[in-house]
Amino acid sequence: MTQPDSHEGTVSARIGPTGYRVEIDAGRHSIIADEPNEAGGTDEGLTPYDLILASLGACTAMTLRMYADRKKWPLEGVVVRLHHGRSHAADEQQCENRPVRLDQIERTLEITGPLTHEQRVKLAEIAERCPVHRTLDAGVRITTRLSATGAVVDSPSASG
């Protein structure tokens, strides 16, 4: 495993007293997130769900490039198209009480270059192994801490 850059995995997001425009910093890089006008934002940046899709798309493309380079395959380019949606399904355990909402991401790969059919199929399989895909697929445990005047305080327990 490679040693991550000092800023990898550390991101800050700041919002002001009004609106939904958020300034995001990751090391020396900055981007803007916002909501569209119809949702009360100013549409100055990607939505939070666009950012998730962008992360998956970037990681997928990078993973395919790394794999093809290692194999010395003639991959000329990859376009990853992503769509996020929600479907509703009956929860098998509690179908009478409440429906379950399932988030779904559809990913389409456009792979260019003089590759064989077998190489293209293998690249599609490798896309399933990109680190962001694996993280999203496995689920993430999120721990929230409250920082007040420089002191960090753990958030109250939901069960307490």
C-alpha positions, 0 to 999 in steps of 0.5 A, spaced: 500 500 500 502 506 498 503 512 503 497 517 502 499 524 500 498 528 507 492 531 504 488 525 502 482 523 506 482 530 509 477 535 506 473 541 509 467 544 507 464 551 509 458 554 508 456 561 510 450 564 513 445 564 507 444 559 501 447 553 500 454 554 496 459 550 500 467 551 499 470 545 499 478 544 500 482 538 500 489 540 501 491 545 496 485 544 491 478 547 492 471 546 489 464 549 490 458 545 491 451 548 491 444 546 489 440 548 483 436 554 483 430 550 483 432 547 490 434 554 493 441 554 491 445 558 486 447 553 481 455 555 482 457 548 483 456 540 483 450 538 488 453 533 493 450 527 489 454 529 483 460 529 487 459 522 489 458 520 482 464 524 480 468 521 485 466 514 482 467 516 475 474 519 476 476 512 480 473 508 475 477 511 470 484 511 474 483 504 475 482 502 468 488 506 466 492 503 471 490 496 469 491 497 462 498 500 463 500 495 467 498 490 462 501 494 456 494 494 453 492 499 448 487 503 452 486 510 448 481 513 453 475 511 458 469 515 458 465 513 465 457 516 465 454 515 471 446 516 473 444 516 480 437 514 482 432 511 487 427 506 487 422 503 492 422 496 494 418 493 499 422 491 505 421 483 506 421 484 513 417 490 514 413 490 507 406 492 511 410 497 515 414 501 510 417 501 504 425 501 503 428 506 498 434 504 495 439 508 492 442 506 485 448 508 481 448 506 473 455 506 470 456 506 463 463 505 460 465 507 453 472 504 452 476 506 446 482 503 443 484 497 439 482 492 444 480 485 444 473 483 446 476 479 452 480 485 454 474 490 454 470 485 458 476 484 463 476 492 464 469 492 465 470 487 471 476 491 473 471 497 474 467 493 479 474 493 483 475 500 483 476 503 491 471 508 491 466 502 488 468 498 493 467 503 499 460 505 496 458 498 495 461 495 502 457 501 506 461 506 510 460 508 518 460 515 519 462 518 526 460 525 527 464 529 532 463 536 535 468 541 535 467 547 539 472 553 540 477 548 538 475 543 543 473 536 540 467 533 543 464 526 541 457 527 539 451 524 543 449 517 542 443 516 538 441 510 543 443 515 550 
